[in-house]
Amino acid sequence: MSGVGPRPRTRNAFVVALGREIAWLARSPWDLALLTIAPLLTLVVLGAMFIQGSARDLPIAVVDADHSPISRQLVRNLRASAQVQVVAEPDQLEQAWTMARQTKVWAVVLIPEGLQRDVLAGRQGQISLYQNASFYSVGALAGRGVDAAVSALQQQVLPELARAHNVPAALRVQVPRIQATMLFNPQLSYEWFLEALLQPGILHVLLSCAVAVAMGRAMKADGQAAGRGFGANTLALAGMLAPYVVAFTAWQMAGTAWLCGWRGWGVHGSLAMLLAGQVALYACYAAIAAVVALLLRDTYTTLSAVALYGGPAMTFSDATLPVLGAPVFTQVWSQVLPFSHYVRLQMEQMFMGAPAADSLPSLGVLVGVALGMFVLAAGLLCRRPVGATGPAPSSAGEPS
């Protein structure tokens, strides 16, 4: 039978709670797996999923109604492109649209009849591109590959054709063109953008679930800490949450080392600020999960609540869908989520190379929320202790 142990002194409350949590994790393979195997699998799967960097060889269909040297060169350009792959050349546009509806191709290129004639006559020829906007990112990438192939025509074919057909020089005047430069992710790499976003997006939800389970287990313990002061409860809570914050921060740092070190993307801003933001992120969500657990007092309800709060965080972080111009509720909810502030910090330091001082407001929000929620959780402990002073109760698979 487990019993109520002696009341530890305040200065030992952190060590006692930390030791108890580590001992529990050592003898509970399922809880330990949530801190080890689950994050490892997350990083491995994400790394394997995005290691190619960006989508390549996206299938497209080309309808050549001109059958001219210009149109044939364009088809050759498209076949040579690394981004797109010409998988079909149907005779009719309707056939190509059918393939698009079946998602056999992500874009359709129509080379109209008379394209070369119009170009040689000094008129601006028009090549139609139909891209699948239902799958916006893939369709846009296919469109970029087609744009590059069309742009190459000007240097490859037009001068020679103009000379061969004695096109007057006045008709060969080059119109101004826009030079677009991609900032901070010129390779348009999914690995650099999405993997860096998904790593903390998934890990912080796993952390919240691990803390929810730990708090639920602790609240079932029969040790009582009601007689302890606020300071002792604060130290005990810190000791209990420390293994989870340390473990998930370490996994996040490992993910950053993989992307920025091994994969060679680099950290373009302050590494120290980025790491500080990672510590603050996981401390923040550990404290939030503790508060939710102490308020709801039911493990399953707590798991649902933290998953509902943390799961959609990436959607509202302004990294995938724009929050600017969104309804007021969306903008407010985005600011309420600590993850949004971490994403801003990560973008500034990992991608954009901003000065460390520019990320201080985001770091300040994360630290402020973490401290505020931690103090609230410690205060709730004075009302409802989590059994940090006594041994865990006996149950199946759990020694007394």
KEFI-853463 format. One record per atom (N, C-alpha, C, O): x, z, y; residue in one letter. Coordinates in steps of 0.2 Angstrom, whole numbers, plus 5000, padded with zeros to 4 digits. Layout:
! residues N
XZYa
...
***
This chain:
! residues 400
500450004994m
500050005000m
500450005006m
500950045007m
500349965011s
500649965017s
500450025022s
499850045021s
500850045026g
500650095030g
500850085037g
501150035039g
500750135041v
500950135048v
501650165049v
501750215047v
502050115051g
502750145052g
502850185058g
502450185062g
503450215059p
503650245065p
503650205071p
503850145071p
503450235077r
503350195083r
504150185085r
504450225086r
504250115086p
504950105088p
505050115096p
504550115099p
505650135098r
505750145105r
505750075108r
505750025105r
505550075115t
505450015119t
506049965118t
505949905117t
506649995118r
507249945118r
507349905112r
507649855111r
506949935106n
507049905100n
506449865098n
506449825093n
505949865102a
505349825101a
505449755100a
505149725095a
505849715104f
506049645103f
506349635096f
506149595092f
506849675094v
507249665088v
506849675082v
506849645077v
506349725082v
505949745077v
505449685076v
505349665070v
505149665081a
504649605080a
505049545078a
504749505074a
505649525081l
505949465079l
506149475071l
506149425068l
506449535069g
506649535062g
506049535057g
506049505052g
505449555059r
504849555055r
504649475055r
504449455049r
504649445060e
504449375060e
504949325056e
504749285052e
505549345057i
506049305053i
505949325045i
506049275041i
505849385044a
505849405037a
505149375034a
505149355028a
504649365038w
504049335035w
504149265034w
503949235029w
504449225038l
504649155038l
505049145032l
505049095028l
505549195030a
505949185025a
505649185018a
505849155013a
505049225018r
504749225011r
504049195011r
503649195006r
503949155016s
503349115016s
503449035017s
503549015023s
503549005012p
503748935012p
503348885016p
503548845020p
502648905016w
502248855020w
502348865028w
502348825031w
502348935030d
502548945037d
503148915039d
503248885044d
503648925035l
504348905036l
504348825036l
504748795041l
503948795032a
503948715032a
503648695039a
503848635041a
503248735042l
502948715048l
503448715054l
503348675059l
503948755053l
504548755058l
505148705056l
505548695060l
505148685050t
505748645048t
505548575045t
505748525048t
505148575040i
504948505037i
504548465041i
504648405042i
504048495044a
503548455048a
503848425054a
503848365056a
504248465058p
504648435064p
505148375062p
505248325065p
505448395056l
505948345053l
505648275052l
505848225053l
505048285048l
504748225046l
504448185052l
504448125052l
504248225057t
504048195064t
504548155067t
504448095069t
505148185067l
505748145070l
505948085066l
506148035069l
505948095059v
506148035055v
505647985055v
505847925056v
505047995055v
504547945055v
504547905062v
504547845062v
504547945067l
504647915074l
505247865075l
505247815077l
505847895072g
506447855073g
506347795069g
506647745071g
506147795063a
506047735058a
505547685061a
505647625061a
505047715064m
504447675067m
504747625073m
504547575074m
505147655077f
505347625083f
506047605084f
506347585089f
506447605078i
507147595078i
507247525080i
507847505083i
506847475079q
506947405081q
506947395089q
507147345091q
506647445092g
506647445099g
506047415103g
505647455106g
505947355102s
505347325104s
505047275099s
505447255095s
504447255100a
504147205096a
504447145096a
504547115102a
504547115090r
504947045090r
504546995085r
504147025081r
504646935086d
504346885082d
503546895081d
503246885076d
503246905087l
502546905088l
502246835086l
502346795090l
501746835082p
501446765080p
501046735085p
500646775088p
501146675087i
500746645092i
500546575089i
500846545084i
500046545092a
499846475090a
499946425096a
499846445102a
500146365095v
500246315101v
499846255099v
499846225094v
499446235104v
499046175104v
499346125109v
499346135115v
499746075106d
500046025110d
499645965111d
499545925106d
499345955116a
498845895118a
499245845121a
498945795123a
499845855123d
500245805127d
500745765123d
500745705124d
501045795118h
501445755114h
502045715118h
502145655116h
502345755122s
502845725127s
503445755126s
503545805122s
504045725128p
504645765128p
504645835131p
504945875128p
504245845136i
504245905139i
503845955134i
504146015133i
503345935132s
502945975127s
503345995121s
503346055118s
503645945118r
504045955112r
504646005114r
504846045109r
504945995120q
505546045121q
505246115122q
505546165120q
504646125125l
504346185126l
504146225119l
504346275118l
503946185114v
503846205107v
504546235104v
504546285101v
505046195106r
505746215103r
505946275106r
506246325103r
505846285113n
505946345116n
505546405113n
505846465112n
504946395112l
504546445109l
504846465102l
504846525100l
505046415098r
505246435091r
505946465092r
506046505087r
506346455097a
506946495098a
506946565101a
507346595101a
506346575103s
506246645106s
506246695101s
506046695096s
506546755103a
506546815099a
505946855099a
505846895095a
505546845105q
504946885105q
504346855102q
503946895099q
504346795101v
503746765098v
503946715093v
504546695092v
503446705088q
503546655083q
502946605082q
502446635081q
503146545082v
502546495082v
502446495075v
502746465070v
501846515073v
501546515066v
501046455065v
500946445059v
500846425070a
500346375069a
500346335075a
500446355080a
500146265073e
500146215079e
499446175077e
499446115076e
498846205078p
498246175077p
498146115082p
498446115087p
497746075080d
497546015084d
497046035090d
497046005095d
496646085088q
496046095093q
496146165095q
496346215091q
495946185101l
496046245104l
495546295101l
495746355100l
494946275098e
494446315095e
494846345088e
494646405087e
495246305085q
495546325079q
496046385081q
496046435077q
496346375086a
496846435088a
496446495090a
496646545088a
495846485094w
495546545095w
495246585089w
495246645089w
495046545084t
494846575078t
495446615075t
495246675072t
496046595075m
496546635073m
496746695077m
496846745074m
496546685083a
496646745088a
496146805086a
496246865086a
495546775085r
494946825083r
495146865077r
494946915075r
495446825072q
495646855066q
496346895066q
496546925061q
496646905072t
497246935074t
497846905070t
498346945068t
497746845068k
498346805065k
498846785070k
499446775068k
498646785076v
499046765081v
498946815087v
498346835088v
499446825091w
499246875097w
499246835104w
499046865109w
499346775104a
499346735110a
499246655108a
499446635102a
498946625112v
498846545111v
499046515117v
498946525123v
499546465116v
499746425121v
499446355121v
499446315116v
499146325126l
498846265127l
499346215131l
499346235137l
499546165129i
499946115133i
499446055134i
499346025129i
499246055140p
498646005141p
498945935141p
499545915142p
498445885140e
498645815140e
498845795147e
498445815152e
499345755148g
499545735154g
500045775158g
500145775164g
500245825154l
500745875158l
501345845161l
501545855166l
501645805156q
502245765159q
502145715164q
502545715169q
501545685164r
501345635169r
501245675176r
501545655181r
500945735176d
500845765182d
501445795185d
501545795191d
501945815180v
502545845183v
502945785186v
503245795192v
503045735183l
503445675186l
503145645192l
503445615196l
502445655193a
502145635199a
502145685205a
501845675210a
502545735203g
502645785209g
502045835209g
502045885213g
501545835204r
501045885204r
501245935200r
501645935195r
500945995201q
501146055197q
500746055191q
500146065191q
501146045185g
500846055179g
500646125177g
500946175179g
500146135173q
499846195171q
499846205164q
499546165160q
500146255161i
500146275154i
499746335153i
499846385157i
499246335149s
498746385148s
499046435143s
499246415138s
499046505145l
499146555140l
498546595139l
498346625144l
498346605133y
497846655131y
498146705127y
498346695121y
498146765130q
498446825126q
497846875125q
497446885128q
497946915119n
497546955117n
497547025121n
498047065119n
497047035125a
497147095130a
496747155126a
496747205129a
496447145120s
496147195117s
496747245114s
496647305114s
497247215112f
497847245110f
498347235116f
498847195116f
498247275122y
498547255128y
499347245128y
499647195130y
499647295125s
500447295125s
500747235121s
501147205123s
500447225115v
500647175111v
500547105114v
500947065114v
499947095116g
499747035120g
500247025126g
500446965127g
500347075130a
500747065136a
501547045134a
501847005137a
501747075128l
502447055126l
502446985124l
502946955125l
501946965120a
501946895118a
501946845124a
502246795124a
501546875129g
501546835135g
502146825139g
502346775142g
502546875139r
503246875142r
503646825138r
504046795141r
503646825131g
504046775128g
503846705129g
504346665130g
503246695130v
503046625132v
503246605139v
503446555141v
503146655144d
503446645151d
504146625151d
504346585155d
504546665147a
505246645147a
505446575144a
505846535147a
505046555139a
505146485136a
504946435141a
505246385142a
504346445145v
504146395150v
504646395156v
504846335158v
504946445158s
505346445163s
506046415162s
506346375166s
506246415155a
506846375153a
506746305154a
507246265154a
506146275154l
506046205154l
506346175161l
506646115160l
506346215166q
506546185172q
507246165172q
507446115175q
507646205169q
508346185168q
508546135163q
509046105163q
508146135158q
508246095152q
508046025152q
508445975151q
507446015155v
507145945154v
506945915160v
507145855161v
506745945165l
506445915171l
507045875175l
506845815177l
507645895176p
508145855180p
508245785176p
508245735179p
508345785169e
508445725166e
507845685166e
507945615167e
507245705165l
506645665166l
506545635173l
506345575173l
506745675178a
506645645184a
507145585186a
506945535189a
507745595183r
508245535184r
508045475180r
508045425182r
507745485174a
507545435169a
506945395172a
506945335171a
506545425176h
505945395178h
506045385186h
505545365189h
506645385188n
506745375196n
506245405200n
505945385205n
506145475199v
505745515203v
506045525209v
506645545209v
505745515215p
506045525222p
506345595222p
506045645220p
506845605226a
507145675227a
506645715230a
506645775229a
506245685235a
505745735238a
505345765234a
505045825235a
505145735228l
504745765223l
505045815219l
504745855215l
505745825219r
506145865215r
506245935219r
506645975216r
505945945224v
506146005228v
505846065224v
505346065222v
506346115224q
506146175220q
505746215224q
505946235230q
505246245222v
504846295225v
505146355224v
505446375219v
505046405229p
505346475228p
504946505222p
504446495221p
505446545219r
505146585213r
505246655214r
505746675217r
504846695211i
504946765211i
505446785206i
505346775200i
505946825208q
506346855203q
506146935202q
506246975206q
505846945196a
505647015194a
506147045190a
506447025185a
506347115192t
506847155189t
506447215186t
506147255190t
506547225180m
506247285177m
506747345178m
507347345176m
506447405181l
506847465182l
506747515177l
506247525174l
507347545175f
507347605170f
507147585163f
507347635159f
506947535161n
506847515154n
506847435154n
506347405152n
507347405156p
507447335157p
507347295150p
507147235150p
507447335144q
507447305138q
506647305135q
506547275130q
506247335139l
505547345137l
505547375130l
505147355126l
505947425129s
506047455122s
505447505121s
505347555125s
505147495115y
504647545113y
505047615111y
504747665112y
505547605108e
505947665106e
506147705112e
506047765112e
506347675117w
506547715123w
506047745126w
506047805129w
505447715127f
504847745130f
504447785126f
504347845127f
504147755120l
503647785116l
503947835112l
503647895111l
504547825109e
504747885105e
504947945109e
504847995107e
505247935115a
505447985119a
504748025121a
504848085123a
504247995122l
503548025124l
503248055118l
502948115118l
503248025112l
502948055106l
503248115103l
502948155100l
503948115104q
504248175101q
504048235104q
503748285100q
504048255110p
503748315113p
502948315112p
502648375111p
502648255112g
501948255112g
501648285105g
501148315105g
502048265100i
501848295093i
502148365092i
501748405089i
502748375094l
503048435092l
502748495096l
502648555093l
502448485102h
502148545106h
501548565102h
501348615103h
501148515099v
500548525096v
500748565089v
500348615087v
501248545086l
501448585080l
501648655081l
501448705078l
502048665087l
502248735089l
501548775090l
501548835088l
501048745094s
500448785095s
500148805089s
499848865089s
500148765084c
499748775078c
500148835074c
499848875071c
500848825074a
501248875071a
501148945074a
501148995071a
501148945081v
501049015084v
500349035083v
500249095082v
499848995083a
499149015081a
499149045074a
498749095074a
499449015069v
499449045063v
499749115063v
499549165060v
500349115066a
500749185066a
500349235070a
500349295067a
500049225075m
499649275079m
499049295075m
498849355074m
498649245071g
498149265067g
498349315061g
498049355060g
498949295058r
499149335053r
499349405056r
499249455052r
499649405062a
499849475064a
499249515066a
499349575066a
498749485069m
498149525070m
497749555064m
497349605065m
497949525058k
497649555052k
498049615050k
497849655045k
498649625052a
499149675050a
498849745052a
498449745057a
498949795048d
498649865050d
499049905054d
498949965055d
499649885057g
500049925061g
499649925068g
499349885070g
499749985071q
499449995078q
499950005083q
500450035082q
499849965089a
500349975094a
499949995101a
500249985106a
499350015100a
498950035106a
499250085110a
499150085116a
499650135107g
499950185111g
500550165115g
500850205119g
500850105113r
501450085117r
501250055124r
500650045125r
501750055128g
501650035135g
501649955135g
501749925130g
501549935141f
501549865143f
502249835141f
502249775139f
502749865143g
503449845142g
503549835135g
503849785133g
503449885131a
503549875123a
503149815120a
503449785116a
502549815122n
502149755120n
502449685122n
502449635118n
502649685128t
502949625131t
503549605126t
503649545125t
504049655125l
504649645121l
504449625114l
504749585111l
503949655111a
503649645104a
503449575104a
503549535099a
503049555109l
502749485109l
503349435110l
503349375106l
503849445114a
504349405115a
504749395108a
504949335106a
504849445105g
505249445098g
504849405093g
505149365089g
504149405093m
503749375088m
503749295090m
503749255085m
503749275096l
503749205098l
504349175098l
504449115098l
504949215099a
505549185099a
505749135094a
506049085096a
505649145087p
505849105082p
505549035083p
505848985082p
504949035085y
504548975086y
504748925092y
504848865092y
504948965098v
505148925104v
505848905102v
506048845104v
506248945099v
506948915098v
506948865093v
507348815094v
506548865087a
506548815082a
506348745085a
506648695084a
505748745089f
505448685091f
505948655097f
505948595098f
506248705101t
506648675106t
507248645103t
507548595105t
507548675097a
508048645094a
507948575091a
508348525091a
507348565088w
507148505086w
507048455091w
507248395090w
506748475097q
506748425103q
507448405105q
507548345107q
507848455105m
508548435107m
508848385102m
509248345104m
508748395096a
508948355091a
508648285092a
509048235091a
508048275093g
507748215095g
508048175101g
508148115101g
508148215106t
508548195112t
509248165110t
509448115113t
509548205106a
510248185104a
510248115100a
510648075101a
509748115096w
509648045092w
509547985097w
509847935096w
509047995101l
508947945106l
509447925111l
509747875112l
509647985114c
510147975120c
510847965118c
511247945121c
511047995112g
511647995110g
511847945104g
512147895105g
511547955098w
511647915093w
511447845094w
511747795092w
510847835097r
510547765098r
510847745105r
510747685106r
511147785109g
511547755114g
511147745121g
511347715125g
510547775121w
510147765127w
510447805133w
510347785139w
510647865132g
510947905137g
510447935141g
509847925141g
510747995144v
510248025149v
510548015156v
511148025158v
510147975160h
510347945166h
510347995172h
510547985178h
510048055171g
510048105176g
510448175174g
510948165171g
510148225175s
510448295173s
510248315166s
509648325165s
510748315162l
510548345155l
510348415155l
509948435152l
510648455160a
510548525160a
509748535162a
509448575159a
509548495167m
508848505169m
508348475164m
507848505163m
508548425160l
508148405155l
508048455149l
507548465147l
508648485147l
508648535142l
508248605145l
507848635141l
508348615151a
507948675154a
507148655153a
506748705152a
506948595155g
506248575154g
506048585147g
505448605146g
506448565142q
506248575135q
506148645133q
505648655130q
506548685135v
506448755134v
505848785137v
505448815134v
505748765143a
505148785147a
504448765144a
503948795143a
504548695141l
503948665138l
503648705132l
503148725132l
504148725128y
503948755122y
503748825123y
503348855119y
504148865127a
503948925129a
503248935132a
502848975131a
503048875136c
502448875139c
501848875134c
501348905134c
501948825129y
501448815124y
501348875119y
500848885116y
501948905118a
501948965114a
501549015117a
501149055114a
501649035123a
501249085127a
500549065127a
500049105127a
500349005129i
499648985129i
499348995122i
498749015122i
499648975117a
499348985110a
499249055109a
498749075106a
499749095111a
499649175110a
499049195114a
498649235111a
498949175120v
498349195124v
497749175120v
497249215120v
497649115118v
497049085115v
496949125109v
496349145107v
497449145105a
497349175099a
497049245100a
496649275096a
497349285105l
497149345107l
496449355110l
496049405109l
496249295113l
495549295116l
495049275110l
494449305110l
495149225106l
494749205101l
494749245095l
494149255091l
495249275093r
495349325087r
495149295080r
494949325076r
495149225080d
495049195074d
495549135073d
495549095077d
495849135067t
496449085067t
496149015067t
496448975070t
495648995063y
495348935063y
495048905069y
495248845071y
494748955073t
494548935080t
495048925084t
495048875089t
495548965084t
496148955088t
496548895087t
496748855091t
496648875080l
496948805079l
496548755082l
496848705084l
495848755081s
495448695084s
495548695092s
495648645095s
495648755095a
495648755102a
496348735105a
496348695109a
496848755101v
497548725104v
497648655102v
497948615106v
497348635097a
497348555095a
496948515100a
497248465102a
496448545102l
495948505107l
496348505114l
496248465118l
496648565116y
497048565122y
497648525122y
497848495127y
498048525117g
498648495117g
498648425114g
499048385116g
498248405110g
498148345107g
498148285112g
498548235111g
497648285116p
497548225121p
498048225127p
498048195132p
498548275127a
499048285132a
499348215134a
499448205140a
499548175129m
499948115131m
499448065135m
499748035139m
498848065133t
498348025137t
498348035144t
498247995148t
498348105146f
498248125153f
498948135156f
498948165162f
499448115153s
500148135156s
500348085161s
500848095165s
499948025162d
500147975167d
500647935165d
500947885168d
500847945158a
501447895155a
501147835152a
501447785152a
500547845149t
500247785145t
499647755149t
499647695150t
499247795152l
498647765156l
498747795163l
498947855164l
498647755168p
498747785175p
498247835177p
497647825176p
498447895180v
497947945182v
497847925190v
497247945192v
498247895193l
498147875200l
497547835201l
497447785197l
497047855205g
496447815206g
495947835200g
495347805201g
496047875196a
495547905191a
495047955194a
495247975199a
494547965190p
494048015193p
494448085194p
494948095191p
494148125199v
494448185201v
494548235195v
495048265194v
494048235190f
494148275184f
494748255180f
495148295178f
494948195179t
495448165176t
496148185179t
496648205176t
496148185186q
496748205190q
496848275189q
497448295188q
496348315190v
496448385189v
496648405182v
497048455182v
496348375177w
496448395170w
497248375169w
497548415165w
497448325172s
498148305171s
498648355174s
499148375171s
498448385179q
498848435182q
498848505179q
499348545179q
498248515176v
498248575172v
498648575166v
498848635163v
498748525163l
499148515157l
499948525158l
500148485162l
500248575155p
500948575156p
501348515154p
501848505157p
501048485149f
501448425146f
501548375151f
502048335151f
501048365156s
501148315161s
501748325166s
502048285168s
501848395167h
502348405171h
503048395168h
503548375171h
503048415161y
503648395157y
503848325157y
504348305158y
503248285156v
503448215156v
503648185162v
504148145162v
503448215168r
503748185174r
504448205175r
504848165177r
504648265172l
505348295173l
505748245168l
506248225170l
505448235162q
505848195157q
505948125160q
506548095159q
505448095163m
505548025165m
506048025171m
506447975171m
506048075175e
506548075181e
507248085178e
507748055181e
507348125173q
508048145171q
508248095166q
508848075166q
507848085161m
508048045155m
508147965157m
508547935155m
507647945161f
507547875162f
507847855169f
508247805169f
507547885174m
507647865181m
508347885184m
508547855189m
508647935181g
509247955185g
509147985191g
509547985196g
508648025192a
508448055198a
508848125199a
509148145194a
509048145205p
509348205206p
509048265203p
508448265203p
509448315201a
509048365197a
508648405202a
508048425199a
508748405208a
508348445213a
507648415213a
507148445215a
507548345212d
506948315212d
506448335206d
505848335207d
506748365201s
506348395195s
506148465196s
505848495191s
506448495201l
506348575201l
505548585202l
505348635199l
505148555206p
504448565206p
504148565199p
503748615197p
504348515195s
504048515188s
504248575184s
503848605180s
504948585184l
505148645180l
504848705183l
504748755179l
504748715189g
504448775192g
503748785189g
503548845188g
503348735189v
502648735186v
502748755179v
502348805177v
503148725175l
503248745168l
503448825167l
503148855163l
503948845171v
504148915170v
503648955173v
503549015170v
503248945178g
502748985181g
502148995176g
501949045175g
501948935173v
501448945168v
501648985162v
501249025159v
502248975159a
502549005154a
502549085155a
502349125151a
502749105161l
502849175162l
502149205163l
501949255161l
501649165167g
501049195168g
500649195162g
500249255161g
500649155157m
500249155151m
500549215147m
500249245143m
501249215147f
501549265143f
501349335145f
501249385141f
501349345152v
501149415154v
500449425152v
500249485151v
500049375153l
499349385151l
499249405144l
498849445142l
499649375139a
499649385132a
499849455131a
499549495127a
500349475134a
500649545134a
500049595136a
500049655133a
499749585141g
499149625143g
498649625138g
498349685137g
498449575135l
497949575130l
498149615124l
497749645120l
498849615123l
499049665117l
498949735118l
498849775114l
498949755125c
498749825126c
498049845124c
497849895123c
497649785124r
496949795122r
496849785115r
496449825112r
497249735112r
497149725105r
497849705102r
498049655103r
498149755099p
498849745097p
498849695091p
498349685088p
499449675090v
499549625084v
499949655078v
500149615074v
499949715078g
500249745072g
501049735071g
501249725066g
501349735077a
502049725077a
502449785075a
503049775073a
502149845074t
502549905073t
502549915065t
502949955063t
502049895062g
502049915055g
502149855050g
502149795053g
502249865044p
502349805039p
501749765038p
501149795040p
501849705036a
501249655035a
500849685029a
501049715025a
500149665029p
499749695024p
499849655017p
500149595017p
499749685012s
499849655005s
499249605004s
498649625006s
499449545001s
498949495000s
499249454994s
499849464993s
498849404992a
499149364987a
499749324990a
499749294995a
500349324986g
500949294989g
501249334994g
501749304997g
501049394996e
501349425002e
501549495000e
501049534999e
502149514999p
502349584996p
502149635002p
502249625008p
502049694999s
501849745004s
502549785006s
502549835009s
***
